[in-house]
């Protein structure tokens, strides 16, 4: 009887040691970092600066560089930039800012111009060019704000604000606000996929006449677009 108790106790000690040893191994394994640094020589040898990285809804990685736009599909890098004969007048290949469009395109700010890279045709589109030719104006873009509801806002250096629908950017482009600093303007989407804009003073052009609807208030003005 005494020997059976001793064997049982010994087996219990071995079981306890086995469990403890297994837990230690698991803890050590979890604590090890699971990452690997890869040097992508093809990209590093081609560019000297990467200004922004974006992952699109298809899982592609996009890099805004001083040598154009790069796409990484998990296997290789592909470079897209201005080339002679493509019909697009791009001031340079240095992309300062980059955002994903709700339609899957890539918005690029190059110098003070805004271009939409069409991921289906693999080409750049100057979205302001047609509007500028029609109205005899030229605009310098300060920043853009793409919203997930499908509207993209474009802010210029001379305090004008444009909005467009990502599904038809050139046709839907319209001037909404004038003489208001972009720092004073906030644009957001609501749960019904509608755009809202807030600003201290708003001047919204009428679509059916050359006049303006003027709203002036010391409080913030909210409008749904």
C-alpha positions in Angstrom: 0.0 0.0 0.0 2.8 2.3 0.9 4.6 1.6 -2.4 1.5 2.2 -4.5 1.2 5.7 -2.9 4.8 6.4 -3.7 4.4 5.4 -7.3 1.2 7.4 -7.6 3.0 10.5 -6.1 5.9 10.0 -8.4 3.7 9.8 -11.5 1.9 12.9 -10.3 5.2 14.8 -10.0 6.3 13.7 -13.5 2.9 14.7 -14.9 3.3 18.1 -13.2 6.8 18.6 -14.6 5.6 17.6 -18.1 2.8 20.1 -18.0 5.1 22.9 -16.6 7.7 22.1 -19.3 5.1 22.2 -22.0 3.8 25.6 -20.8 7.3 27.0 -20.7 7.9 25.9 -24.3 4.6 27.4 -25.5 5.3 30.6 -23.6 8.7 30.8 -25.2 7.3 30.1 -28.6 4.7 32.8 -28.3 7.2 35.4 -27.1 9.4 35.0 -30.2 8.6 37.7 -32.8 7.0 36.3 -36.0 8.3 38.7 -38.6 10.9 38.8 -41.3 12.5 41.9 -42.8 12.8 41.7 -46.6 15.0 44.1 -48.6 13.1 44.8 -51.8 16.1 45.7 -53.9 14.1 46.4 -57.1 12.2 49.2 -55.3 15.1 50.5 -53.3 17.4 50.8 -56.3 14.7 52.7 -58.4 13.5 55.3 -55.9 15.1 57.6 -53.3 11.9 58.5 -51.5 8.6 56.9 -50.7 6.0 59.5 -49.6 3.0 57.2 -48.8 1.9 53.6 -48.8 -1.7 52.5 -49.4 -3.3 49.0 -49.4 -6.3 48.9 -51.7 -9.5 46.8 -51.3 -8.0 44.1 -53.5 -5.0 43.7 -51.3 -2.6 45.4 -53.6 0.1 47.6 -52.1 0.7 51.0 -53.7 3.7 53.3 -53.2 3.8 57.0 -53.9 7.5 57.7 -54.8 9.7 60.2 -56.5 9.7 57.9 -59.6 6.0 57.5 -60.1 3.5 55.0 -58.7 4.5 51.5 -57.8 2.2 48.5 -57.3 3.1 45.4 -55.4 0.9 42.3 -55.9 2.8 40.0 -53.6 5.2 38.8 -56.2 6.6 41.8 -58.1 6.7 45.6 -58.3 5.2 47.4 -61.4 6.0 51.1 -62.1 3.4 53.5 -63.5 4.4 57.0 -64.5 4.2 59.7 -67.2 5.5 58.5 -70.6 5.7 60.3 -73.9 2.7 59.7 -76.1 0.3 58.7 -73.4 -1.8 62.0 -73.8 -1.4 63.0 -70.2 0.5 66.2 -69.3 2.0 65.4 -65.9 4.4 68.0 -64.4 6.7 65.3 -63.0 6.7 61.8 -61.6 7.1 62.8 -58.0 3.9 61.9 -56.2 3.5 63.9 -53.0 0.2 62.4 -51.7 -1.9 59.3 -52.5 -5.3 58.0 -51.5 -7.6 55.2 -52.6 -10.8 56.1 -54.4 -14.0 54.5 -53.3 -14.2 53.0 -56.8 -10.8 51.4 -56.5 -8.7 54.0 -58.3 -5.7 55.8 -56.8 -5.7 59.6 -56.2 -2.3 61.2 -56.7 -1.2 64.7 -56.1 1.7 65.6 -58.3 3.2 69.1 -57.8 0.0 71.1 -57.5 -2.2 68.9 -59.8 -4.5 66.1 -58.9 -4.6 62.9 -61.0 -6.7 59.8 -60.7 -4.9 56.5 -61.6 -7.4 54.2 -63.2 -6.4 50.7 -62.1 -8.4 49.1 -64.9 -6.8 50.9 -67.8 -3.5 51.6 -65.9 -3.5 55.2 -66.9 -3.5 58.6 -65.2 -6.4 61.1 -65.7 -6.2 64.8 -65.0 -9.6 65.3 -63.5 -9.4 69.2 -63.5 -8.3 69.7 -67.1 -11.7 69.6 -68.8 -13.3 71.9 -66.2 -10.3 74.4 -66.5 -10.6 74.5 -70.3 -14.3 75.1 -70.1 -14.1 77.9 -67.6 -10.8 79.4 -68.7 -9.2 78.9 -65.3 -6.2 77.1 -63.8 -6.2 75.8 -60.3 -3.4 74.8 -57.9 -4.4 72.0 -55.7 -3.6 72.2 -52.0 -5.1 68.9 -50.8 -7.9 66.4 -51.4 -10.2 64.5 -49.1 -11.7 61.3 -50.5 -14.7 60.0 -48.5 -15.8 56.4 -48.3 -19.4 57.3 -49.4 -18.0 58.0 -52.9 -17.5 61.8 -52.8 -14.0 63.4 -53.1 -13.4 67.0 -52.1 -10.7 69.0 -53.7 -9.2 72.1 -52.1 -7.3 74.8 -54.0 -4.7 77.4 -53.0 -7.1 80.2 -53.8 -9.7 79.0 -51.3 -12.0 77.2 -53.7 -13.6 73.8 -52.9 -14.7 71.3 -55.5 -16.5 68.1 -55.1 -17.0 65.1 -57.4 -18.4 61.6 -57.5 -15.8 58.9 -57.7 -17.9 56.9 -60.2 -17.8 59.7 -62.8 -15.1 62.2 -61.6 -14.8 64.4 -64.7 -18.6 64.7 -65.4 -19.6 65.3 -61.8 -16.9 67.8 -60.9 -18.4 71.1 -59.6 -17.4 74.1 -57.6 -19.2 74.3 -54.3 -17.5 76.8 -52.1 -15.4 79.9 -52.7 -13.4 82.3 -50.5 -13.1 79.9 -47.5 -9.8 78.5 -46.2 -9.6 74.8 -46.3 -8.4 74.7 -42.6 -11.9 75.9 -41.6 -13.8 73.2 -43.5 -14.7 69.7 -42.3 -16.2 67.1 -44.5 -17.6 63.7 -43.3 -19.9 60.9 -44.4 -22.9 59.7 -42.4 -24.3 56.2 -42.1 -26.6 56.7 -45.1 -23.5 57.4 -47.3 -24.2 61.2 -47.6 -21.6 63.9 -47.4 -21.7 66.7 -44.9 -19.7 69.9 -44.8 -19.2 72.4 -42.0 -17.7 75.8 -42.2 -18.1 79.3 -40.6 -19.3 81.1 -43.8 -20.5 79.3 -46.9 -21.2 80.5 -50.4 -22.6 77.7 -52.6 -23.1 78.4 -56.3 -26.5 77.7 -57.8 -26.5 75.0 -60.4 -29.4 76.6 -62.3 -28.2 80.2 -62.3 -24.9 82.2 -62.1 -25.9 83.7 -58.7 -24.9 82.5 -55.3 -26.7 81.4 -52.2 -25.0 83.3 -49.4 -25.1 82.2 -45.8 -23.3 84.2 -43.2 -23.2 83.4 -39.5 -20.9 83.6 -36.6 -21.7 80.0 -35.9 -20.7 76.9 -38.0 -22.9 76.2 -40.9 -23.8 72.6 -41.8 -24.9 71.6 -45.2 -25.7 68.2 -46.7 -24.3 67.6 -50.2 
